[in-house]
Amino acid sequence: MLAVSELIKDIDNVKKISIPVDTIKYIIERLGNDIIWDYDNITGELIIMKRPESYVDALAGLGQEMWEKLESKEFIEEMRTEWDQ
């Protein structure tokens, strides 16, 4: 399957894109009918994913690796000091 960027060279002038029925059927077959479509303006990618049953469960732990290297007490004290200024 070709990437959209390979099919469309002048993406800035595109106002509408048709997605082939076979592609839609494939997505529904793999993910079901309850899906989320999102366009990422930064990467220019269309993201299609299965809608989670629980957004809380799906997002739990997101960004966890950011906090692993920080000492939480020191970080909180630093933030409070900045707020007081």
PyMOL commands that place a pseudoatom at each C-alpha (Angstrom):
pseudoatom trace, name=CA, resn=MET, resi=1, chain=A, elem=C, hetatm=0, pos=[0.000, 0.000, 0.000]
pseudoatom trace, name=CA, resn=LEU, resi=2, chain=A, elem=C, hetatm=0, pos=[1.422, 3.388, -0.997]
pseudoatom trace, name=CA, resn=ALA, resi=3, chain=A, elem=C, hetatm=0, pos=[1.717, 6.173, 1.563]
pseudoatom trace, name=CA, resn=VAL, resi=4, chain=A, elem=C, hetatm=0, pos=[-0.481, 9.209, 0.963]
pseudoatom trace, name=CA, resn=SER, resi=5, chain=A, elem=C, hetatm=0, pos=[2.651, 11.353, 0.604]
pseudoatom trace, name=CA, resn=GLU, resi=6, chain=A, elem=C, hetatm=0, pos=[3.728, 9.172, -2.333]
pseudoatom trace, name=CA, resn=LEU, resi=7, chain=A, elem=C, hetatm=0, pos=[0.353, 9.593, -4.027]
pseudoatom trace, name=CA, resn=ILE, resi=8, chain=A, elem=C, hetatm=0, pos=[-0.021, 13.334, -3.436]
pseudoatom trace, name=CA, resn=LYS, resi=9, chain=A, elem=C, hetatm=0, pos=[2.973, 15.541, -4.134]
pseudoatom trace, name=CA, resn=ASP, resi=10, chain=A, elem=C, hetatm=0, pos=[1.377, 18.954, -3.476]
pseudoatom trace, name=CA, resn=ILE, resi=11, chain=A, elem=C, hetatm=0, pos=[-0.317, 18.210, -0.126]
pseudoatom trace, name=CA, resn=ASP, resi=12, chain=A, elem=C, hetatm=0, pos=[-0.722, 21.919, 0.800]
pseudoatom trace, name=CA, resn=ASN, resi=13, chain=A, elem=C, hetatm=0, pos=[-3.289, 22.398, -1.975]
pseudoatom trace, name=CA, resn=VAL, resi=14, chain=A, elem=C, hetatm=0, pos=[-5.345, 19.317, -1.144]
pseudoatom trace, name=CA, resn=LYS, resi=15, chain=A, elem=C, hetatm=0, pos=[-8.810, 20.132, 0.204]
pseudoatom trace, name=CA, resn=LYS, resi=16, chain=A, elem=C, hetatm=0, pos=[-10.327, 16.659, 0.115]
pseudoatom trace, name=CA, resn=ILE, resi=17, chain=A, elem=C, hetatm=0, pos=[-8.957, 13.135, 0.061]
pseudoatom trace, name=CA, resn=SER, resi=18, chain=A, elem=C, hetatm=0, pos=[-11.004, 10.073, -0.858]
pseudoatom trace, name=CA, resn=ILE, resi=19, chain=A, elem=C, hetatm=0, pos=[-10.151, 6.902, 0.991]
pseudoatom trace, name=CA, resn=PRO, resi=20, chain=A, elem=C, hetatm=0, pos=[-10.777, 3.730, -1.024]
pseudoatom trace, name=CA, resn=VAL, resi=21, chain=A, elem=C, hetatm=0, pos=[-13.585, 1.493, 0.233]
pseudoatom trace, name=CA, resn=ASP, resi=22, chain=A, elem=C, hetatm=0, pos=[-11.160, -1.447, 0.525]
pseudoatom trace, name=CA, resn=THR, resi=23, chain=A, elem=C, hetatm=0, pos=[-9.009, 0.616, 2.890]
pseudoatom trace, name=CA, resn=ILE, resi=24, chain=A, elem=C, hetatm=0, pos=[-12.013, 1.564, 5.034]
pseudoatom trace, name=CA, resn=LYS, resi=25, chain=A, elem=C, hetatm=0, pos=[-13.107, -2.097, 5.151]
pseudoatom trace, name=CA, resn=TYR, resi=26, chain=A, elem=C, hetatm=0, pos=[-9.578, -3.125, 6.189]
pseudoatom trace, name=CA, resn=ILE, resi=27, chain=A, elem=C, hetatm=0, pos=[-9.523, -0.539, 8.992]
pseudoatom trace, name=CA, resn=ILE, resi=28, chain=A, elem=C, hetatm=0, pos=[-12.943, -1.630, 10.279]
pseudoatom trace, name=CA, resn=GLU, resi=29, chain=A, elem=C, hetatm=0, pos=[-11.917, -5.293, 10.054]
pseudoatom trace, name=CA, resn=ARG, resi=30, chain=A, elem=C, hetatm=0, pos=[-8.790, -4.621, 12.122]
pseudoatom trace, name=CA, resn=LEU, resi=31, chain=A, elem=C, hetatm=0, pos=[-10.126, -2.030, 14.596]
pseudoatom trace, name=CA, resn=GLY, resi=32, chain=A, elem=C, hetatm=0, pos=[-13.923, -2.337, 14.549]
pseudoatom trace, name=CA, resn=ASN, resi=33, chain=A, elem=C, hetatm=0, pos=[-16.502, 0.366, 13.926]
pseudoatom trace, name=CA, resn=ASP, resi=34, chain=A, elem=C, hetatm=0, pos=[-15.671, 2.485, 16.946]
pseudoatom trace, name=CA, resn=ILE, resi=35, chain=A, elem=C, hetatm=0, pos=[-12.520, 4.306, 15.847]
pseudoatom trace, name=CA, resn=ILE, resi=36, chain=A, elem=C, hetatm=0, pos=[-10.918, 7.712, 16.308]
pseudoatom trace, name=CA, resn=TRP, resi=37, chain=A, elem=C, hetatm=0, pos=[-9.519, 9.715, 13.394]
pseudoatom trace, name=CA, resn=ASP, resi=38, chain=A, elem=C, hetatm=0, pos=[-7.011, 12.460, 14.190]
pseudoatom trace, name=CA, resn=TYR, resi=39, chain=A, elem=C, hetatm=0, pos=[-4.764, 14.571, 11.990]
pseudoatom trace, name=CA, resn=ASP, resi=40, chain=A, elem=C, hetatm=0, pos=[-1.373, 15.570, 13.418]
pseudoatom trace, name=CA, resn=ASN, resi=41, chain=A, elem=C, hetatm=0, pos=[-0.511, 19.036, 12.098]
pseudoatom trace, name=CA, resn=ILE, resi=42, chain=A, elem=C, hetatm=0, pos=[3.130, 18.660, 13.123]
pseudoatom trace, name=CA, resn=THR, resi=43, chain=A, elem=C, hetatm=0, pos=[3.891, 15.381, 11.348]
pseudoatom trace, name=CA, resn=GLY, resi=44, chain=A, elem=C, hetatm=0, pos=[1.185, 15.678, 8.683]
pseudoatom trace, name=CA, resn=GLU, resi=45, chain=A, elem=C, hetatm=0, pos=[-0.078, 12.193, 9.506]
pseudoatom trace, name=CA, resn=LEU, resi=46, chain=A, elem=C, hetatm=0, pos=[-3.620, 10.917, 9.769]
pseudoatom trace, name=CA, resn=ILE, resi=47, chain=A, elem=C, hetatm=0, pos=[-3.853, 8.739, 12.850]
pseudoatom trace, name=CA, resn=ILE, resi=48, chain=A, elem=C, hetatm=0, pos=[-6.561, 6.089, 13.033]
pseudoatom trace, name=CA, resn=MET, resi=49, chain=A, elem=C, hetatm=0, pos=[-6.960, 4.117, 16.236]
pseudoatom trace, name=CA, resn=LYS, resi=50, chain=A, elem=C, hetatm=0, pos=[-9.491, 2.043, 18.101]
pseudoatom trace, name=CA, resn=ARG, resi=51, chain=A, elem=C, hetatm=0, pos=[-11.493, 4.103, 20.581]
pseudoatom trace, name=CA, resn=PRO, resi=52, chain=A, elem=C, hetatm=0, pos=[-10.529, 2.916, 24.064]
pseudoatom trace, name=CA, resn=GLU, resi=53, chain=A, elem=C, hetatm=0, pos=[-13.224, 1.562, 26.343]
pseudoatom trace, name=CA, resn=SER, resi=54, chain=A, elem=C, hetatm=0, pos=[-11.805, 3.763, 29.098]
pseudoatom trace, name=CA, resn=TYR, resi=55, chain=A, elem=C, hetatm=0, pos=[-9.812, 6.910, 28.380]
pseudoatom trace, name=CA, resn=VAL, resi=56, chain=A, elem=C, hetatm=0, pos=[-8.558, 6.887, 31.971]
pseudoatom trace, name=CA, resn=ASP, resi=57, chain=A, elem=C, hetatm=0, pos=[-7.083, 3.400, 31.550]
pseudoatom trace, name=CA, resn=ALA, resi=58, chain=A, elem=C, hetatm=0, pos=[-5.698, 4.220, 28.092]
pseudoatom trace, name=CA, resn=LEU, resi=59, chain=A, elem=C, hetatm=0, pos=[-3.911, 7.363, 29.316]
pseudoatom trace, name=CA, resn=ALA, resi=60, chain=A, elem=C, hetatm=0, pos=[-2.720, 5.975, 32.657]
pseudoatom trace, name=CA, resn=GLY, resi=61, chain=A, elem=C, hetatm=0, pos=[1.046, 6.216, 32.891]
pseudoatom trace, name=CA, resn=LEU, resi=62, chain=A, elem=C, hetatm=0, pos=[1.374, 8.473, 29.834]
pseudoatom trace, name=CA, resn=GLY, resi=63, chain=A, elem=C, hetatm=0, pos=[4.605, 10.454, 30.167]
pseudoatom trace, name=CA, resn=GLN, resi=64, chain=A, elem=C, hetatm=0, pos=[5.772, 8.268, 33.019]
pseudoatom trace, name=CA, resn=GLU, resi=65, chain=A, elem=C, hetatm=0, pos=[9.328, 8.129, 31.667]
pseudoatom trace, name=CA, resn=MET, resi=66, chain=A, elem=C, hetatm=0, pos=[9.606, 11.920, 32.064]
pseudoatom trace, name=CA, resn=TRP, resi=67, chain=A, elem=C, hetatm=0, pos=[9.316, 11.642, 35.815]
pseudoatom trace, name=CA, resn=GLU, resi=68, chain=A, elem=C, hetatm=0, pos=[11.506, 8.580, 36.416]
pseudoatom trace, name=CA, resn=LYS, resi=69, chain=A, elem=C, hetatm=0, pos=[14.764, 10.557, 36.528]
pseudoatom trace, name=CA, resn=LEU, resi=70, chain=A, elem=C, hetatm=0, pos=[13.427, 13.386, 38.684]
pseudoatom trace, name=CA, resn=GLU, resi=71, chain=A, elem=C, hetatm=0, pos=[13.415, 13.441, 42.447]
pseudoatom trace, name=CA, resn=SER, resi=72, chain=A, elem=C, hetatm=0, pos=[9.792, 14.354, 43.080]
pseudoatom trace, name=CA, resn=LYS, resi=73, chain=A, elem=C, hetatm=0, pos=[10.331, 16.249, 46.351]
pseudoatom trace, name=CA, resn=GLU, resi=74, chain=A, elem=C, hetatm=0, pos=[13.134, 18.335, 44.863]
pseudoatom trace, name=CA, resn=PHE, resi=75, chain=A, elem=C, hetatm=0, pos=[11.082, 19.045, 41.742]
pseudoatom trace, name=CA, resn=ILE, resi=76, chain=A, elem=C, hetatm=0, pos=[8.047, 20.154, 43.740]
pseudoatom trace, name=CA, resn=GLU, resi=77, chain=A, elem=C, hetatm=0, pos=[10.138, 22.431, 45.947]
pseudoatom trace, name=CA, resn=GLU, resi=78, chain=A, elem=C, hetatm=0, pos=[11.778, 23.963, 42.871]
pseudoatom trace, name=CA, resn=MET, resi=79, chain=A, elem=C, hetatm=0, pos=[8.390, 24.610, 41.279]
pseudoatom trace, name=CA, resn=ARG, resi=80, chain=A, elem=C, hetatm=0, pos=[7.006, 26.173, 44.483]
pseudoatom trace, name=CA, resn=THR, resi=81, chain=A, elem=C, hetatm=0, pos=[10.051, 28.444, 44.703]
pseudoatom trace, name=CA, resn=GLU, resi=82, chain=A, elem=C, hetatm=0, pos=[9.472, 29.603, 41.112]
pseudoatom trace, name=CA, resn=TRP, resi=83, chain=A, elem=C, hetatm=0, pos=[5.798, 30.296, 41.839]
pseudoatom trace, name=CA, resn=ASP, resi=84, chain=A, elem=C, hetatm=0, pos=[6.681, 32.441, 44.864]
pseudoatom trace, name=CA, resn=GLN, resi=85, chain=A, elem=C, hetatm=0, pos=[8.906, 34.738, 42.810]
for i in range(1, 85): cmd.bond("trace and resi %d" % i, "trace and resi %d" % (i + 1))
show_as sticks, trace
zoom trace
